[in-house]
Amino acid sequence: MSIRTERVASLIREELGTMLSRAFSGSSEYGFTTVTEARVTPDLRTARVFVSVMGSKEKQEKTMTKIEKHKGHYRSELGAKINLKFVPILEFHLDKSLDNAMHIEELIKQIHKDDKKEQ
C-alpha cells in the first residue's frame, strides 16, 4: 500500500467516523457505531469501510441497513470534505473482530474458572 492510499484511507476513516457518530448519536434503536478501518484500492476508486456496531444482533442489522441505504449521501458528503479527483465508491462491512475478541475472552475466563474448580 502506498503512502497516498494510506493517507486517503485514514482521512476516509476519520471523516466517515464523524459522520456516522453524528448520524446515530442519541438514538437508542441503533447500536453505537465506530469506523474501525478503511481500505482503499490502489486506484482510489473504491473504499472498503469496516464498521463496528455495539448492540444486539438486531441493532447491528438495523444500523448496517441504514448505513447501506444512505451510503450515497455519505459519499457525496465525503466528496465535499476531501479533495480528490474521484470520490471512492463506499463498501460498508460489519467488523466482527470486537465480537470475536469478546467471545475469546469469555472462553478464556471459562477455562480459568474450570481450572480453579479442579484444584
Stockholm file with secondary structure:
# STOCKHOLM 1.0

chainA/1-119         MSIRTERVASLIREELGTMLSRAFSGSSEYGFTTVTEARVTPDLRTARVFVSVMGSKEKQEKTMTKIEKHKGHYRSELGAKINLKFVPILEFHLDKSLDNAMHIEELIKQIHKDDKKEQ
#=GR chainA/1-119 SS CCHHHHHHHHHHHHHHHHHHHHHHTTCTTSCEEEEEEEEECTTSSEEEEEEEEESCHHHHHHHHHHHHHTHHHHHHHHHHHSCCSSCCEEEEEECCHHHHHHHHHHHHHHHHHHHHHHC
#=GC SS_cons         CCHHHHHHHHHHHHHHHHHHHHHHTTCTTSCEEEEEEEEECTTSSEEEEEEEEESCHHHHHHHHHHHHHTHHHHHHHHHHHSCCSSCCEEEEEECCHHHHHHHHHHHHHHHHHHHHHHC
//
